[in-house]
Amino acid sequence: MGARDAVIVIRVWIVVAVVSVAATLPPRPARARGALAAAARDSIAGRPSLTDSVIVLPEVRVDRERLAPSPRAIAPTTFVTQLTTRESGRALVSLGETLAQAAGVRVLQYGGLGAFSTVSVRGAPASQTALLVDGEPLESAAHSLVSLSDVPAAAIERIEVYRGLSPLAFGMPAPAGAVNLVTLPASRALDARVARGSFGTWEGWVRGGATRGEFAVSVNAGYQGSRGDFKFFDDNGTPYNRADDSTTTRINNRFDATHAIGSVTWSPRPALRVRAREDWFRDAQGVPGLGAIQARTARHTLERSVSRLEIDRDADHAWPELHAHGSMRRERARFRDLAGELGLGRWQTDDRFAGERAGLELGWPRLWPGVSVRGSADAADDRARPTNAADAYADPPASRRDARGAALAMELSAPRDRATLYAARRWDRVRDRLLGLGTAGLLRRVQVTRETNVRQLGARVSVMRGLDLRANWTDAVRVPDFSELFGDVGNVYGNLLLRPEHTRTWDAGTALLRALGPGNLRAEWAHFRTDARDLIEFLPAGPGVKPANLDHARIQGDELEVTAGPFLGFTGSAAYTRQSAIDASPYGPWRGKRIPALPATQLEARLEWARHTLGGYAELSYLGPNDLDRYNTMHVSGRALGGAGVTWALGEVVRVTFEGRNLGDVRATDVAGFPLPGRTLSVAFESRFRAHP
């Protein structure tokens, strides 16, 4: 029996064992169905950041197969924004453009759709923001920085952005917050969608499901890809010499991303659910590099499989809420640049990652009147083995990281939910056994054990009906990952002397919800400040970059979100961020300088409408000027991009969407040398065939 057969046998054994244990649990009263339905309704929230608001969406489908907890339940005082990728007028799913609609969020793109892109919250490095899919972290011991291109965009329905406090339910909290990507729910109907866009872009997905007695099955499969051969302004790497400037076509920029998600849910009792799920994702893309010197053959491929088993049991009298989960992850990443076109030497890597996670969470939502308590414990074992067939050295053995953690959270609530106090603490013990290549290919060994202690405090007070005051404070830690310690894919040089990052963050603000005629007015404002020690930044080092600890950084600012409507079918929304990010190191030539890639102002404004069979949107995105280096000598000018889309429903079965992005054809860049596409046009067709009730 090979390794693959062994993995299959283990998965089947785990399913059988857990199902057998779950079957022995005592029955629950039928009245729990009401609580489950309420939780499901609360989990399908939309654009506004007030998570307990009533929102009108084009279509809401609640299923028994996935009952995601509401953001208000797992983060009662945190500032949270919820976004939907399936808004009227959207033809192609772009996670970056959707995330940019949230205040305090910065998306950094190294190209167009499918290119490497990162997301950061409140000015923190992208590695300090947790990225999850349905609550399963995509970060690992090998990579704490995950690209949005490594996510099955065609499978995502909505996004939850937690700013400041990262929910302990997601495991070891990230210092800046968390972005949870929620996949499309199961459907008893057969849904299909296909979209076509500029530069040879295609997107399509199909999903369906069925129920039989106590069992429910769902399947979701899709594809997104593009040639990416857009034209861009090329300064030939000489920004001060306009004589050699020209318009060039992006080459070797094709990507193809495919996903398949399947799940089986068993509900033997109203309050008990057992679910087995398999997520598979593959992305293959060219790596064109800088616009001035494009690589023709460099290529990167990622394949990831996550098997997950969950058991959920609702609270009843003395029985606590129970959530148990276990997952098995396998990942394979290959990078090839045999011609050295990227200027980083010859590379032919085949890196493999394996990890297992398990956790148990117990909650007493009404331990005493006004008191709720939640506790959890989890464990994770990660292994990473990098290889490079193009160098002259033997590949090192696998590096390992074992992590054990526990958390305890308490919530005190005043009568009629007039006030809430939240306090939580998490303890983690991380043990590294690292093996890597040093100078001249010599094997280097590092064994280190770190213990972290994360504290969270939050408060929410209802001043009057519809108006809340909120405040939060957290002290968090992030441990360096393998790629920062040993390097990665040819452009990151390792640094074994890195220290863990320490951040202290607080915020305070208000949230307003008022009825105005047939619609609502929702507004949320927050002031935030982060003080970071030993912040890890990537500094230029030859043809690549090398991580180093920045002694001290101070980031503060304000964020505002406003949504009003619908009025006569129109809904308006805006998200504004103003922030200051300063290097507060006690020494060095960059002391007092602005931290790169963080603009002082951001604005996202959007107007939506829905009238009978027509719907659509118009939006404006403004990004202020920002710096590209720590010395503040290289700058990127501010930019304003506009887009619009319209959706036409042809009966109850077919919908057609037309969309245009960057209608002004602005030639912009987020990172020096990596151009973004100009005007992009797309059309999508969506159909739904309902199953018999």
GUDREN-351918 format. One record per residue (C-alpha): residue in one letter; x, y, z. Coordinates in steps of 0.5 Angstrom, whole numbers, padded with zeros to 4 digits, always signed. Each point is the difference from the previous one (the first is absolute). Layout:
REM GUDREN-351918
AXYZ/...
REM end
This chain:
REM GUDREN-351918
M+0000+0000+0000/G+0003+0007-0002/A+0000+0006+0003/R-0006+0003-0003/D-0004-0007+0002/A+0002+0001+0007/V-0003+0007+0000/I-0006-0002-0003/V-0001-0005+0005/I+0002+0004+0006/R-0006+0005-0002/V-0005-0005-0001/W+0002-0003+0007/I-0001+0007+0003/V-0007+0001-0003/V-0002-0007+0003/A+0003+0001+0007/V-0003+0007+0000/V-0007-0001-0002/S+0000-0006+0004/V+0001+0004+0006/A-0005+0005-0002/A-0005-0005+0000/T+0001-0001+0007/L-0002+0007+0002/P-0007+0001+0004/P-0006+0003-0005/R-0001+0007+0001/P-0007+0003+0000/A-0003+0002-0007/R-0001+0008+0002/A+0007+0000-0002/R-0002+0001-0007/G-0002+0007+0001/A+0007+0002+0003/L+0003-0003-0006/A-0004+0003-0005/A+0001+0007+0004/A+0008-0001-0001/A-0001-0002-0007/R-0003+0006-0002/D+0005+0005+0004/S+0005-0004-0004/I-0002+0003-0006/A+0002+0007+0001/G+0001+0005-0006/R+0004+0006-0001/P+0000+0005+0006/S+0004-0001+0006/L-0005+0000+0005/T-0001-0008+0001/D-0006+0000+0003/S-0004+0004-0005/V-0006-0002-0005/I+0003+0001-0007/V-0004-0001-0006/L+0004-0005-0005/P-0002-0002-0007/E-0001-0007+0002/V+0001-0003+0007/R+0001-0008+0000/V+0000-0003+0007/D+0002-0008+0000/R+0001-0005+0005/E+0007-0002-0002/R+0004+0006+0002/L-0002+0004+0006/A+0005+0005+0001/P+0001+0004+0007/S-0002+0007-0001/P+0006+0005+0001/R-0004+0003+0006/A+0000-0007+0003/I+0008-0001+0000/A+0002+0007+0000/P-0005+0004+0004/T+0004+0007+0001/T+0004+0000-0006/F-0001+0004-0006/V-0002-0004-0006/T-0001+0001-0007/Q-0004-0005-0005/L+0000+0000-0007/T-0003-0004-0005/T+0003-0002-0007/R-0006-0001-0003/E-0003+0007-0001/S-0004+0002-0005/G+0004+0002-0006/R+0006-0004+0002/A+0002-0005-0006/L+0007-0002+0002/V+0002-0002+0007/S+0006+0005+0002/L+0001-0002+0008/G+0005+0006+0000/E-0005+0005-0003/T-0005-0002+0005/L+0004+0000+0006/A+0002+0007-0002/Q-0007+0002+0002/A+0001-0001+0007/A+0003+0006+0004/G+0007-0001+0003/V+0002-0005-0005/R+0006+0000-0005/V+0000-0004-0006/L+0007-0001-0003/Q+0000-0002-0007/Y+0006-0003-0005/G-0004+0000-0006/G-0007-0001-0002/L-0005-0006+0001/G+0003-0006+0003/A+0007+0003+0001/F+0003+0000+0007/S-0003+0005+0005/T-0001+0001+0007/V-0004+0003+0005/S+0001+0004+0006/V-0004+0003+0006/R+0001+0007+0003/G+0007+0001-0003/A+0003-0007+0003/P+0004-0004-0004/A-0004-0005-0004/S+0003-0006+0004/Q-0003+0003+0006/T-0007-0001-0003/A-0003-0007+0000/L-0003-0003-0006/L-0005-0005+0000/V-0005-0004-0004/D-0006-0002+0004/G+0004+0001+0007/E+0005-0005-0003/P+0007+0004+0000/L+0004+0000-0006/E+0006+0003+0003/S+0005-0006+0003/A+0007-0001+0003/A+0003+0001-0007/H-0004+0006-0002/S-0003+0005+0004/L-0001+0005-0006/V-0005-0003-0005/S-0002+0003-0006/L-0007+0001-0002/S+0001-0004-0007/D+0001-0006+0004/V-0008+0000+0002/P-0005-0003-0004/A-0003+0007-0002/A-0006-0003-0004/A-0002-0004+0006/I-0001+0006+0005/E-0007+0003+0002/R+0002+0005+0005/I+0006+0003+0004/E+0000+0002+0008/V+0006+0005+0002/Y+0001+0000+0007/R+0004+0006+0002/G+0005+0000+0006/L-0003-0006+0004/S+0001-0006-0004/P-0005-0005+0003/L+0003-0006+0004/A-0005-0005-0003/F+0005+0001-0006/G+0006-0003+0004/M+0007+0004+0001/P-0003+0007-0001/A+0004+0005-0005/P+0002+0006+0003/A-0004+0005-0005/G-0006-0004-0001/A-0003-0005-0005/V-0003-0001-0006/N-0005-0006-0001/L-0002-0002-0007/V-0007-0004+0000/T-0001-0005-0006/L-0007+0000-0003/P-0005-0004+0004/A-0003-0007-0002/S-0006+0001-0005/R-0006-0005-0001/A+0000+0003-0007/L+0005-0001-0006/D+0003+0007+0000/A+0005+0002-0006/R+0004+0006-0002/V+0005+0002-0006/A+0003+0006-0001/R+0005+0003-0005/G+0004+0006+0000/S+0006+0004-0003/F+0007-0003-0001/G-0003-0007-0001/T-0003+0000+0007/W-0005-0006+0002/E-0004-0002+0006/G-0005-0005+0001/W-0003-0004+0006/V-0005-0005+0001/R-0003-0003+0007/G-0005-0004+0002/G-0003-0004+0006/A-0005-0005+0002/T-0003-0003+0007/R-0002-0007+0002/G-0002-0001+0007/E+0005+0002+0005/F+0005+0001-0006/A+0002+0006-0004/V+0005+0000-0006/S+0003+0006-0003/V+0005+0001-0006/N+0003+0007-0003/A+0005+0000-0005/G+0002+0006-0004/Y+0006+0003-0005/Q+0003+0007+0000/G+0005+0002-0005/S+0003+0005-0005/R+0005+0001-0005/G+0002+0007+0003/D+0003+0003-0006/F-0002+0007+0002/K+0004+0006-0003/F+0004+0005+0005/F+0004+0006+0000/D+0008-0003+0000/D+0005+0005+0002/N+0005-0005-0001/G+0003+0000+0007/T+0002+0008-0001/P-0005+0004+0003/Y+0004+0007-0001/N+0001-0002-0007/R-0006+0001-0005/A+0003-0001-0006/D+0000-0008+0000/D-0008+0000+0003/S-0005-0005-0004/T-0006-0003+0001/T+0001-0008+0001/T-0004-0006+0000/R+0001-0004+0007/I+0002-0007-0002/N+0001-0007+0004/N-0006+0002+0004/R-0005-0005-0001/F-0003-0004+0006/D-0005-0005+0001/A-0003-0002+0007/T-0005-0006+0001/H-0004-0002+0006/A-0004-0005+0003/I-0004+0000+0006/G-0004-0006+0003/S-0003-0001+0006/V-0005-0006+0004/T-0004+0002+0006/W-0003-0004+0005/S-0006+0003+0004/P-0002-0006+0005/R-0003+0005+0005/P-0003+0007-0001/A+0006+0003+0004/L+0006-0005-0002/R+0003+0001-0007/V+0006-0004-0003/R+0003+0002-0006/A+0006-0003-0004/R+0003+0005-0006/E+0005+0000-0005/D+0003+0006-0003/W+0005+0000-0006/F+0003+0005-0004/R+0005+0001-0005/D+0003+0006-0003/A+0005+0001-0006/Q+0003+0006-0002/G+0006+0004-0004/V+0004+0004+0004/P+0002+0006-0005/G+0004+0004+0006/L+0001+0008-0001/G-0003+0003-0006/A+0006+0003-0003/I+0004-0007+0000/Q-0006-0005-0001/A+0002-0008+0001/R-0003-0004-0005/T+0001-0007+0003/A+0000+0001+0007/R-0006-0004+0003/H-0004-0002+0007/T-0005-0005+0002/L-0003-0001+0006/E-0005-0006+0002/R-0003-0001+0007/S-0005-0005+0003/V-0003+0001+0007/S-0004-0005+0003/R-0005+0002+0006/L-0004-0003+0005/E-0005+0004+0004/I-0005-0002+0006/D-0005+0005+0002/R-0004-0001+0006/D-0005+0006+0003/A+0000+0002+0007/D-0006-0002+0004/H-0001+0001+0008/A+0007-0003+0003/W+0002-0003-0007/P+0005+0005-0003/E+0001+0002-0007/L+0005-0005-0003/H+0004+0001-0006/A+0005-0005-0002/H+0005+0000-0006/G+0005-0003-0004/S+0004+0001-0006/M+0005-0003-0005/R+0004+0005-0005/R+0004-0002-0005/E+0004+0005-0005/R+0004+0000-0005/A+0004+0006-0003/R+0004+0000-0007/F+0004+0006-0002/R+0004+0000-0007/D+0005+0005-0002/L+0006-0004-0004/A+0002+0006-0004/G+0001+0005+0006/E-0005+0005-0003/L-0002+0003+0006/G+0007+0001+0002/L+0000-0004+0006/G+0004-0006-0003/R-0002-0007-0002/W-0006-0003+0003/Q-0004-0006+0000/T-0003-0001+0006/D-0005-0006+0003/D-0002+0002+0007/R-0005-0004+0004/F-0004+0002+0006/A-0004-0005+0005/G-0004+0002+0006/E-0005-0002+0004/R-0005+0004+0005/A-0005-0002+0005/G-0004+0004+0005/L-0005-0001+0005/E-0005+0006+0002/L-0005+0001+0006/G-0004+0005+0001/W-0006+0002+0006/P-0004+0006-0003/R-0004+0000+0006/L+0004-0002+0006/W-0003+0005+0004/P-0004+0006-0001/G+0004+0004-0005/V+0006-0004+0001/S+0003-0004-0006/V+0006-0004+0000/R+0004-0004-0006/G+0006-0004+0000/S+0004-0003-0005/A+0006-0004-0001/D+0004-0002-0006/A+0006-0003-0003/A+0004+0000-0007/D+0006-0004-0003/D+0003+0003-0006/R+0005-0002-0005/A+0004+0003-0006/R+0005-0003-0004/P+0003+0005-0006/T+0004-0003-0006/N+0003+0004-0005/A+0003-0005-0006/A+0003+0006-0003/D+0006+0001+0005/A+0006-0004+0002/Y-0002-0002+0007/A-0004-0006+0003/D-0007+0002+0002/P+0000+0001+0008/P-0005-0005+0004/A-0007+0003+0002/S-0001+0005+0005/R-0005-0001+0005/R-0004+0005+0005/D-0005-0003+0005/A-0005+0005+0003/R-0004-0001+0006/G-0005+0005+0003/A-0006+0002+0005/A-0005+0006+0000/L-0005+0002+0005/A-0005+0006-0001/M-0006+0003+0004/E-0005+0004-0002/L-0004+0004+0005/S-0007+0003-0002/A-0005+0005+0003/P-0007-0001-0001/R-0003+0001-0007/D+0007+0000-0002/R+0001+0008+0002/A+0007-0002+0001/T+0006-0005-0001/L+0006-0001+0003/Y+0005-0005-0003/A+0007-0003+0002/A+0004-0006-0003/R+0007-0003+0001/R+0003-0005-0004/W+0007-0004+0001/D+0004-0003-0005/R+0006-0004+0000/V+0004-0001-0007/R+0006-0005-0001/D+0004+0001-0006/R+0005-0005-0003/L+0003+0003-0006/L+0005-0002-0005/G+0002+0004-0006/L+0006+0001-0004/G+0005+0006+0002/T+0006+0002-0004/A+0003-0005-0005/G-0006-0004+0001/L+0002-0002+0007/L-0005-0003+0004/R-0003+0005+0006/R-0004-0003+0006/V-0004+0005+0004/Q-0004-0003+0006/V-0004+0005+0004/T-0007+0000+0004/R-0004+0007+0001/E-0006+0001+0005/T-0005+0006-0002/N-0005+0003+0004/V-0006+0004-0003/R-0004+0004+0004/Q-0007+0003-0003/L-0005+0005+0003/G-0006+0003-0003/A-0006+0004+0002/R-0007+0002-0003/V-0005+0005+0003/S-0007+0002-0003/V+0000+0007+0001/M-0007+0001-0003/R-0004-0004-0005/G+0004-0002-0006/L+0006+0004+0002/D+0006-0004+0003/L+0007+0001+0003/R+0006-0005-0001/A+0007+0000+0003/N+0005-0006-0001/W+0007-0001+0002/T+0005-0006-0001/D+0007-0002+0001/A+0002-0005-0006/V+0006-0004-0002/R+0002-0003-0007/V+0006-0005+0000/P+0004+0000-0007/D-0002-0005-0005/F+0005-0005-0004/S+0000+0004-0006/E+0003+0006+0004/L+0005-0004+0004/F+0003-0004-0006/G-0003+0004-0006/D-0005-0002-0006/V+0000-0001-0007/G+0006+0004-0002/N-0002+0007+0002/V+0000-0001+0007/Y+0007-0001+0004/G-0001-0003+0007/N+0002+0003+0007/L+0000-0004+0006/L+0001+0006+0005/L-0007+0002-0001/R-0004+0001+0006/P-0007+0000+0001/E-0004+0006-0001/H-0004+0003+0005/T-0006+0005-0001/R-0005+0004+0005/T-0006+0002-0003/W-0006+0004+0002/D-0006+0003-0003/A-0006+0004+0002/G-0006+0002-0004/T-0008+0001-0001/A-0005-0004-0004/L-0006+0003-0002/L-0007-0004-0003/R-0006+0004-0002/A-0006-0001-0004/L-0001+0006-0005/G-0007-0001-0004/P+0000-0007-0004/G+0008-0001+0001/N+0005+0001+0006/L+0006+0004+0001/R+0006-0004+0003/A+0007+0004+0002/E+0006-0003+0004/W+0006+0004+0002/A+0006-0002+0003/H+0007+0003+0002/F+0006-0005+0001/R+0007+0000+0002/T+0005-0006+0000/D+0007+0000+0003/A+0004-0006-0003/R+0007-0002+0002/D+0005-0004-0004/L-0005+0000-0006/I+0003-0004-0005/E+0001+0004-0007/F+0003-0003-0007/L+0006+0005-0002/P+0004+0000-0006/A+0006-0005+0000/G+0003-0001-0007/P-0005-0003-0005/G-0005-0002+0005/V-0002+0002+0007/K+0002-0002+0007/P-0005+0001+0006/A+0002+0004+0006/N-0003+0002+0007/L-0002+0008+0000/D+0001+0002+0007/H-0006+0004+0001/A-0006+0002-0005/R-0006+0005+0002/I-0006-0001-0004/Q-0006+0004+0002/G-0006+0003-0004/D-0008+0000-0001/E-0005-0004-0004/L-0007+0002-0002/E-0005-0004-0003/V-0007+0002-0002/T-0006-0003-0004/A-0007+0003-0001/G-0006-0003-0004/P-0003-0003-0003/F-0004+0006-0003/L-0004-0001-0006/G+0004-0006-0002/F+0007+0004+0002/T+0005-0002+0005/G+0007+0004+0001/S+0006-0002+0004/A+0007+0003+0002/A+0006-0002+0003/Y+0005+0005+0002/T+0007-0001+0004/R+0005+0005+0002/Q+0006-0003+0003/S+0007+0002+0002/A+0006-0005+0000/I+0006+0002+0003/D+0007-0004+0001/A+0001+0002+0007/S+0007-0004+0001/P+0005+0003+0005/Y+0005+0000-0005/G+0002+0000-0008/P-0001+0004-0006/W-0007-0002+0000/R-0002+0003+0006/G-0007+0004+0000/K-0001-0002-0007/R-0006-0002-0003/I-0001-0008-0001/P-0001-0002-0007/A-0006-0002-0004/L-0005+0003+0005/P-0003+0006-0003/A-0003+0005+0005/T-0007+0000-0003/Q-0004-0005-0003/L-0008+0001-0003/E-0005-0005-0003/A-0006+0003-0002/R-0006-0004-0003/L-0007+0001-0002/E-0004-0006-0001/W-0007-0001-0003/A-0006-0005-0001/R-0006+0001-0004/H-0005-0006-0002/T+0005-0004-0005/L+0006+0005+0000/G+0005+0001+0005/G+0007+0003+0000/Y+0005+0004+0003/A+0005+0006-0001/E+0007+0001+0004/L+0006+0004+0001/S+0006-0002+0003/Y+0005+0005+0003/L+0007-0002+0002/G+0005+0006+0003/P+0007+0001-0002/N+0005-0005+0004/D+0007-0002+0000/L+0004-0006-0002/D+0006+0000+0004/R+0002+0001+0007/Y+0004+0006-0001/N-0006+0004-0004/T+0004+0001-0006/M-0005-0004-0005/H-0007+0002+0000/V-0007-0002-0004/S-0005+0005-0002/G-0007+0000+0003/R-0005-0003-0005/A-0008-0001-0001/L-0003-0006-0003/G-0007+0000-0003/G-0005-0006-0001/A-0007-0002-0002/G-0004-0006-0001/V-0007-0002-0002/T-0004-0006+0001/W-0007-0002-0003/A-0004-0006+0002/L-0003-0004-0006/G-0006-0003+0004/E+0002-0004+0006/V+0005-0005-0003/V+0005+0005-0004/R+0004+0006+0002/V+0005+0004-0004/T+0005+0005+0003/F+0004+0005-0004/E+0006+0003+0004/G+0006+0005-0002/R+0006+0001+0005/N+0005+0006+0000/L-0005+0003-0006/G+0005+0006+0000/D+0006-0005-0002/V+0004+0003+0005/R+0007-0003+0000/A+0002-0001+0007/T+0005-0005+0004/D-0001-0002+0008/V+0008-0002+0000/A+0005+0003-0004/G+0001-0004-0007/F-0006-0004+0001/P-0005+0003-0005/L-0008-0001+0001/P-0005-0001-0006/G-0004+0006-0003/R-0007+0000-0002/T-0003-0007+0001/L-0007-0002-0003/S-0004-0006+0002/V-0006-0004-0001/A-0003-0005+0004/F-0006-0005+0000/E-0003-0004+0006/S-0006-0005+0000/R-0003-0004+0005/F-0005-0006+0000/R-0003-0001+0006/A-0001-0007+0003/H-0007-0003+0002/P-0002+0001+0007/
REM end
